[in-house]
Amino acid sequence: MSEYSKEYIEATGLSMKPDFSFRREFKKLKEGYTKGIICEGFGTKAIGKFNGELSVLLMDNEETTLDKLINNYLNRS
């Protein structure tokens, strides 16, 4: 079953219930830890907390921030 984040649903304007929130999961993480989180819409596979920042790992192993991920998604053609 596909899973979609709150942030993806907000960015796309879909009218469905999110399965999780990146920001809520980030708050639960201890510094230096990662957690596997798949968002089918954004193509993510994990998040991490490094130096107090939310880091997102994409399916192609590229690392980015959540804000950059959302902006890149919104600006793609």
MOPAC internal coordinates of N, CA, C and O (Angstrom, degrees):
PM7 1SCF
backbone

  N    0.0000 0     0.00 0     0.00 0    0    0    0
  C    1.4446 1     0.00 0     0.00 0    1    0    0
  C    1.5282 1   109.23 1     0.00 0    2    1    0
  O    1.2310 1   120.44 1   -43.38 1    3    2    1
  N    1.3039 1   116.77 1   136.62 1    3    2    1
  C    1.4549 1   122.33 1  -179.90 1    5    3    2
  C    1.5231 1   110.47 1   -73.66 1    6    5    3
  O    1.2310 1   121.56 1   -33.57 1    7    6    5
  N    1.3270 1   114.61 1   146.43 1    7    6    5
  C    1.4601 1   120.82 1   177.08 1    9    7    6
  C    1.5246 1   109.14 1  -123.67 1   10    9    7
  O    1.2310 1   121.60 1   -39.41 1   11   10    9
  N    1.3263 1   114.53 1   140.59 1   11   10    9
  C    1.4535 1   120.69 1  -178.48 1   13   11   10
  C    1.5228 1   109.99 1  -131.19 1   14   13   11
  O    1.2310 1   121.45 1   -40.98 1   15   14   13
  N    1.3276 1   114.84 1   139.02 1   15   14   13
  C    1.4667 1   120.41 1  -178.37 1   17   15   14
  C    1.5260 1   111.20 1   -82.14 1   18   17   15
  O    1.2310 1   121.60 1   -20.84 1   19   18   17
  N    1.3116 1   114.54 1   159.16 1   19   18   17
  C    1.4657 1   121.94 1   175.62 1   21   19   18
  C    1.5262 1   109.59 1   -58.93 1   22   21   19
  O    1.2310 1   120.73 1   139.39 1   23   22   21
  N    1.3098 1   116.21 1   -40.61 1   23   22   21
  C    1.4601 1   121.37 1  -178.28 1   25   23   22
  C    1.5355 1   111.39 1   -65.78 1   26   25   23
  O    1.2310 1   120.19 1   142.09 1   27   26   25
  N    1.3359 1   117.24 1   -37.91 1   27   26   25
  C    1.4662 1   120.89 1   177.65 1   29   27   26
  C    1.5262 1   110.28 1   -67.01 1   30   29   27
  O    1.2310 1   120.28 1   134.86 1   31   30   29
  N    1.3087 1   117.07 1   -45.14 1   31   30   29
  C    1.4622 1   121.44 1  -179.11 1   33   31   30
  C    1.5236 1   110.40 1   -62.43 1   34   33   31
  O    1.2310 1   120.23 1   138.86 1   35   34   33
  N    1.3309 1   117.17 1   -41.14 1   35   34   33
  C    1.4643 1   120.62 1   177.52 1   37   35   34
  C    1.5282 1   111.19 1   -65.34 1   38   37   35
  O    1.2310 1   120.07 1   139.41 1   39   38   37
  N    1.3303 1   117.47 1   -40.59 1   39   38   37
  C    1.4666 1   121.75 1  -178.21 1   41   39   38
  C    1.5278 1   111.84 1   -67.52 1   42   41   39
  O    1.2310 1   120.30 1   147.09 1   43   42   41
  N    1.3071 1   117.04 1   -32.91 1   43   42   41
  C    1.4623 1   121.06 1  -176.78 1   45   43   42
  C    1.5270 1   113.22 1   -94.76 1   46   45   43
  O    1.2310 1   120.34 1   163.58 1   47   46   45
  N    1.3254 1   116.95 1   -16.42 1   47   46   45
  C    1.4502 1   120.31 1  -178.51 1   49   47   46
  C    1.5229 1   113.85 1    76.44 1   50   49   47
  O    1.2310 1   120.34 1  -163.13 1   51   50   49
  N    1.3185 1   116.96 1    16.87 1   51   50   49
  C    1.4655 1   120.62 1   178.31 1   53   51   50
  C    1.5256 1   109.97 1   -66.53 1   54   53   51
  O    1.2310 1   121.14 1   -27.58 1   55   54   53
  N    1.3087 1   115.42 1   152.42 1   55   54   53
  C    1.4688 1   119.29 1   178.27 1   57   55   54
  C    1.5247 1   108.79 1  -109.60 1   58   57   55
  O    1.2310 1   121.67 1  -104.69 1   59   58   57
  N    1.3129 1   114.41 1    75.31 1   59   58   57
  C    1.4534 1   120.95 1   177.67 1   61   59   58
  C    1.5201 1   109.08 1  -144.72 1   62   61   59
  O    1.2310 1   120.77 1   -17.56 1   63   62   61
  N    1.3051 1   116.14 1   162.44 1   63   62   61
  C    1.4536 1   121.41 1  -179.33 1   65   63   62
  C    1.5328 1   109.58 1   -81.91 1   66   65   63
  O    1.2310 1   120.07 1   -49.99 1   67   66   65
  N    1.3337 1   117.48 1   130.01 1   67   66   65
  C    1.4709 1   119.40 1   178.79 1   69   67   66
  C    1.5282 1   110.97 1   -72.34 1   70   69   67
  O    1.2310 1   121.54 1   -25.26 1   71   70   69
  N    1.3248 1   114.66 1   154.74 1   71   70   69
  C    1.4597 1   120.83 1   177.61 1   73   71   70
  C    1.5227 1   111.74 1   -87.70 1   74   73   71
  O    1.2310 1   120.23 1   154.31 1   75   74   73
  N    1.3254 1   117.17 1   -25.69 1   75   74   73
  C    1.4641 1   122.04 1  -178.75 1   77   75   74
  C    1.5152 1   108.50 1  -166.54 1   78   77   75
  O    1.2310 1   120.77 1    -7.93 1   79   78   77
  N    1.3262 1   116.13 1   172.07 1   79   78   77
  C    1.4622 1   122.63 1   174.23 1   81   79   78
  C    1.5209 1   108.31 1  -124.99 1   82   81   79
  O    1.2310 1   120.60 1   -50.39 1   83   82   81
  N    1.3167 1   116.47 1   129.61 1   83   82   81
  C    1.4660 1   120.40 1   176.35 1   85   83   82
  C    1.5229 1   110.33 1   -57.16 1   86   85   83
  O    1.2310 1   120.73 1   135.93 1   87   86   85
  N    1.3224 1   116.21 1   -44.07 1   87   86   85
  C    1.4669 1   120.19 1  -176.15 1   89   87   86
  C    1.5317 1   112.01 1   -65.52 1   90   89   87
  O    1.2310 1   120.32 1   139.85 1   91   90   89
  N    1.3237 1   116.99 1   -40.15 1   91   90   89
  C    1.4751 1   119.60 1   177.93 1   93   91   90
  C    1.5339 1   110.78 1   -66.66 1   94   93   91
  O    1.2310 1   120.38 1   138.13 1   95   94   93
  N    1.3154 1   116.87 1   -41.87 1   95   94   93
  C    1.4690 1   119.97 1   179.14 1   97   95   94
  C    1.5259 1   110.68 1   -66.22 1   98   97   95
  O    1.2310 1   120.35 1   143.75 1   99   98   97
  N    1.3247 1   116.93 1   -36.25 1   99   98   97
  C    1.4631 1   121.65 1   178.42 1  101   99   98
  C    1.5218 1   111.09 1   -61.79 1  102  101   99
  O    1.2310 1   120.52 1   138.42 1  103  102  101
  N    1.3260 1   116.61 1   -41.58 1  103  102  101
  C    1.4666 1   120.86 1   180.00 1  105  103  102
  C    1.5274 1   112.05 1   -61.38 1  106  105  103
  O    1.2310 1   120.01 1   151.95 1  107  106  105
  N    1.3130 1   117.59 1   -28.05 1  107  106  105
  C    1.4674 1   122.56 1  -179.80 1  109  107  106
  C    1.5304 1   112.68 1   -79.48 1  110  109  107
  O    1.2310 1   120.27 1   160.03 1  111  110  109
  N    1.3408 1   117.09 1   -19.97 1  111  110  109
  C    1.4626 1   120.90 1  -175.69 1  113  111  110
  C    1.5231 1   112.62 1   -75.39 1  114  113  111
  O    1.2310 1   120.88 1   -37.76 1  115  114  113
  N    1.3085 1   115.93 1   142.24 1  115  114  113
  C    1.4595 1   121.37 1   170.61 1  117  115  114
  C    1.5231 1   108.23 1   -83.33 1  118  117  115
  O    1.2310 1   121.13 1   -26.67 1  119  118  117
  N    1.3134 1   115.44 1   153.33 1  119  118  117
  C    1.4681 1   121.79 1   178.16 1  121  119  118
  C    1.5288 1   110.22 1   -55.04 1  122  121  119
  O    1.2310 1   121.07 1   -48.34 1  123  122  121
  N    1.3507 1   115.56 1   131.66 1  123  122  121
  C    1.4573 1   121.65 1   177.61 1  125  123  122
  C    1.5237 1   114.60 1    86.04 1  126  125  123
  O    1.2310 1   120.13 1  -178.46 1  127  126  125
  N    1.3268 1   117.35 1     1.54 1  127  126  125
  C    1.4640 1   121.10 1  -178.65 1  129  127  126
  C    1.5251 1   111.17 1  -102.79 1  130  129  127
  O    1.2310 1   121.23 1   -21.20 1  131  130  129
  N    1.3274 1   115.26 1   158.80 1  131  130  129
  C    1.4549 1   122.70 1   174.54 1  133  131  130
  C    1.5244 1   109.58 1  -124.80 1  134  133  131
  O    1.2310 1   121.50 1   -16.67 1  135  134  133
  N    1.3292 1   114.73 1   163.33 1  135  134  133
  C    1.4636 1   120.75 1   177.06 1  137  135  134
  C    1.5191 1   108.11 1  -145.31 1  138  137  135
  O    1.2310 1   120.61 1   -48.84 1  139  138  137
  N    1.3245 1   116.43 1   131.16 1  139  138  137
  C    1.4501 1   120.78 1   176.80 1  141  139  138
  C    1.5154 1   110.61 1   -70.27 1  142  141  139
  O    1.2310 1   120.40 1   -60.71 1  143  142  141
  N    1.3203 1   116.84 1   119.29 1  143  142  141
  C    1.4646 1   122.75 1   178.69 1  145  143  142
  C    1.5231 1   107.81 1  -139.61 1  146  145  143
  O    1.2310 1   120.86 1   -59.95 1  147  146  145
  N    1.3159 1   115.97 1   120.05 1  147  146  145
  C    1.4587 1   120.96 1   179.38 1  149  147  146
  C    1.5243 1   109.47 1  -103.47 1  150  149  147
  O    1.2310 1   121.44 1   -55.61 1  151  150  149
  N    1.3256 1   114.84 1   124.39 1  151  150  149
  C    1.4630 1   121.81 1   171.30 1  153  151  150
  C    1.5222 1   105.46 1  -117.86 1  154  153  151
  O    1.2310 1   120.45 1   -70.07 1  155  154  153
  N    1.3176 1   116.75 1   109.93 1  155  154  153
  C    1.4655 1   121.37 1  -177.44 1  157  155  154
  C    1.5239 1   111.57 1   -58.92 1  158  157  155
  O    1.2310 1   120.05 1   142.62 1  159  158  157
  N    1.3189 1   117.51 1   -37.38 1  159  158  157
  C    1.4502 1   120.92 1  -177.39 1  161  159  158
  C    1.5180 1   113.93 1   -66.11 1  162  161  159
  O    1.2310 1   120.72 1   132.07 1  163  162  161
  N    1.3271 1   116.22 1   -47.93 1  163  162  161
  C    1.4612 1   121.05 1  -179.78 1  165  163  162
  C    1.5271 1   112.64 1   -86.15 1  166  165  163
  O    1.2310 1   119.83 1   163.13 1  167  166  165
  N    1.3085 1   117.92 1   -16.87 1  167  166  165
  C    1.4621 1   120.60 1  -179.00 1  169  167  166
  C    1.5178 1   112.64 1    74.95 1  170  169  167
  O    1.2310 1   120.46 1  -138.05 1  171  170  169
  N    1.3263 1   116.72 1    41.95 1  171  170  169
  C    1.4615 1   120.66 1  -179.67 1  173  171  170
  C    1.5166 1   110.91 1  -100.24 1  174  173  171
  O    1.2310 1   121.39 1   -22.18 1  175  174  173
  N    1.3389 1   114.95 1   157.82 1  175  174  173
  C    1.4625 1   118.60 1   175.70 1  177  175  174
  C    1.5173 1   113.66 1  -130.18 1  178  177  175
  O    1.2310 1   119.57 1   167.83 1  179  178  177
  N    1.3311 1   118.42 1   -12.17 1  179  178  177
  C    1.4662 1   119.72 1   178.94 1  181  179  178
  C    1.5261 1   110.29 1  -165.69 1  182  181  179
  O    1.2310 1   121.68 1   -20.04 1  183  182  181
  N    1.3382 1   114.39 1   159.96 1  183  182  181
  C    1.4563 1   121.15 1   170.82 1  185  183  182
  C    1.5226 1   107.82 1  -127.42 1  186  185  183
  O    1.2310 1   121.05 1   -19.99 1  187  186  185
  N    1.3098 1   115.60 1   160.01 1  187  186  185
  C    1.4550 1   120.48 1   177.28 1  189  187  186
  C    1.5109 1   110.54 1  -145.55 1  190  189  187
  O    1.2310 1   121.40 1   -19.66 1  191  190  189
  N    1.3221 1   114.93 1   160.34 1  191  190  189
  C    1.4643 1   121.09 1   177.80 1  193  191  190
  C    1.5222 1   107.49 1  -119.32 1  194  193  191
  O    1.2310 1   121.30 1   -71.58 1  195  194  193
  N    1.3283 1   115.12 1   108.42 1  195  194  193
  C    1.4569 1   121.06 1  -178.46 1  197  195  194
  C    1.5179 1   108.94 1  -131.92 1  198  197  195
  O    1.2310 1   120.50 1   -56.03 1  199  198  197
  N    1.3235 1   116.65 1   123.97 1  199  198  197
  C    1.4653 1   122.72 1  -176.85 1  201  199  198
  C    1.5256 1   111.12 1    55.80 1  202  201  199
  O    1.2310 1   120.80 1  -144.11 1  203  202  201
  N    1.3396 1   116.07 1    35.89 1  203  202  201
  C    1.4457 1   121.48 1   177.71 1  205  203  202
  C    1.5179 1   115.06 1    75.80 1  206  205  203
  O    1.2310 1   120.51 1  -175.82 1  207  206  205
  N    1.3256 1   116.63 1     4.18 1  207  206  205
  C    1.4629 1   121.42 1  -177.22 1  209  207  206
  C    1.5210 1   111.18 1  -106.80 1  210  209  207
  O    1.2310 1   120.93 1   -31.41 1  211  210  209
  N    1.3302 1   115.83 1   148.59 1  211  210  209
  C    1.4587 1   122.49 1   176.22 1  213  211  210
  C    1.5181 1   108.98 1   -84.35 1  214  213  211
  O    1.2310 1   120.62 1   -60.14 1  215  214  213
  N    1.3100 1   116.41 1   119.86 1  215  214  213
  C    1.4528 1   123.00 1   177.23 1  217  215  214
  C    1.5226 1   108.14 1  -111.84 1  218  217  215
  O    1.2310 1   120.47 1   -43.67 1  219  218  217
  N    1.3301 1   116.71 1   136.33 1  219  218  217
  C    1.4595 1   122.18 1  -178.09 1  221  219  218
  C    1.5170 1   109.07 1  -116.25 1  222  221  219
  O    1.2310 1   120.43 1   -49.18 1  223  222  221
  N    1.3316 1   116.78 1   130.82 1  223  222  221
  C    1.4580 1   122.10 1   177.05 1  225  223  222
  C    1.5195 1   108.76 1  -103.59 1  226  225  223
  O    1.2310 1   120.81 1   -55.48 1  227  226  225
  N    1.3249 1   116.06 1   124.52 1  227  226  225
  C    1.4585 1   121.73 1  -179.01 1  229  227  226
  C    1.5252 1   110.89 1   -89.52 1  230  229  227
  O    1.2310 1   120.65 1   -12.75 1  231  230  229
  N    1.3181 1   116.37 1   167.25 1  231  230  229
  C    1.4629 1   121.94 1  -178.33 1  233  231  230
  C    1.5240 1   112.38 1   -59.23 1  234  233  231
  O    1.2310 1   119.81 1   150.60 1  235  234  233
  N    1.3344 1   117.97 1   -29.40 1  235  234  233
  C    1.4674 1   121.09 1   179.55 1  237  235  234
  C    1.5355 1   111.83 1   -88.54 1  238  237  235
  O    1.2310 1   120.89 1  -164.66 1  239  238  237
  N    1.3342 1   115.90 1    15.34 1  239  238  237
  C    1.4712 1   124.58 1   179.09 1  241  239  238
  C    1.5225 1   114.12 1    68.72 1  242  241  239
  O    1.2310 1   119.81 1  -167.90 1  243  242  241
  N    1.3190 1   117.96 1    12.10 1  243  242  241
  C    1.4618 1   121.39 1   172.87 1  245  243  242
  C    1.5199 1   108.10 1   -76.63 1  246  245  243
  O    1.2310 1   120.62 1   -38.69 1  247  246  245
  N    1.3187 1   116.43 1   141.31 1  247  246  245
  C    1.4632 1   121.73 1   178.13 1  249  247  246
  C    1.5194 1   108.99 1  -107.84 1  250  249  247
  O    1.2310 1   120.42 1   -40.73 1  251  250  249
  N    1.3352 1   116.80 1   139.27 1  251  250  249
  C    1.4490 1   121.69 1  -179.12 1  253  251  250
  C    1.5292 1   109.20 1  -152.28 1  254  253  251
  O    1.2310 1   121.06 1    -0.90 1  255  254  253
  N    1.3211 1   115.58 1   179.10 1  255  254  253
  C    1.4636 1   120.22 1   173.96 1  257  255  254
  C    1.5264 1   108.01 1   -98.16 1  258  257  255
  O    1.2310 1   120.50 1   -16.92 1  259  258  257
  N    1.3192 1   116.64 1   163.08 1  259  258  257
  C    1.4566 1   120.25 1   179.44 1  261  259  258
  C    1.5296 1   110.82 1   -64.19 1  262  261  259
  O    1.2310 1   120.29 1   137.74 1  263  262  261
  N    1.3266 1   117.06 1   -42.26 1  263  262  261
  C    1.4646 1   119.74 1  -179.73 1  265  263  262
  C    1.5279 1   111.29 1   -61.98 1  266  265  263
  O    1.2310 1   119.85 1   137.20 1  267  266  265
  N    1.3287 1   117.90 1   -42.80 1  267  266  265
  C    1.4663 1   120.87 1   178.26 1  269  267  266
  C    1.5195 1   110.71 1   -65.62 1  270  269  267
  O    1.2310 1   120.49 1   140.51 1  271  270  269
  N    1.3207 1   116.67 1   -39.49 1  271  270  269
  C    1.4567 1   121.09 1   179.00 1  273  271  270
  C    1.5270 1   110.50 1   -59.93 1  274  273  271
  O    1.2310 1   120.50 1   131.96 1  275  274  273
  N    1.3228 1   116.64 1   -48.04 1  275  274  273
  C    1.4641 1   121.37 1  -179.95 1  277  275  274
  C    1.5293 1   110.28 1   -64.20 1  278  277  275
  O    1.2310 1   119.76 1   133.71 1  279  278  277
  N    1.3362 1   118.07 1   -46.29 1  279  278  277
  C    1.4612 1   121.11 1   179.94 1  281  279  278
  C    1.5218 1   111.77 1   -62.33 1  282  281  279
  O    1.2310 1   119.98 1   137.60 1  283  282  281
  N    1.3350 1   117.65 1   -42.40 1  283  282  281
  C    1.4678 1   120.26 1   178.59 1  285  283  282
  C    1.5193 1   110.61 1   -63.29 1  286  285  283
  O    1.2310 1   120.51 1   140.47 1  287  286  285
  N    1.3161 1   116.63 1   -39.53 1  287  286  285
  C    1.4592 1   120.53 1   179.53 1  289  287  286
  C    1.5242 1   110.50 1   -64.32 1  290  289  287
  O    1.2310 1   120.25 1   134.85 1  291  290  289
  N    1.3284 1   117.13 1   -45.15 1  291  290  289
  C    1.4614 1   121.46 1  -178.31 1  293  291  290
  C    1.5215 1   112.81 1   -68.46 1  294  293  291
  O    1.2310 1   120.16 1   150.85 1  295  294  293
  N    1.3323 1   117.29 1   -29.15 1  295  294  293
  C    1.4671 1   121.61 1  -176.22 1  297  295  294
  C    1.5208 1   114.33 1   -94.09 1  298  297  295
  O    1.2310 1   119.69 1   177.82 1  299  298  297
  N    1.3147 1   118.20 1    -2.18 1  299  298  297
  C    1.4606 1   118.83 1   179.56 1  301  299  298
  C    1.5224 1   110.47 1   -78.78 1  302  301  299
  O    1.2310 1   121.38 1   -27.34 1  303  302  301
  N    1.2937 1   114.96 1   152.66 1  303  302  301
  C    1.4828 1   119.11 1  -177.50 1  305  303  302
  C    1.4913 1   111.16 1  -100.72 1  306  305  303
  O    1.2310 1   120.10 1   180.00 1  307  306  305

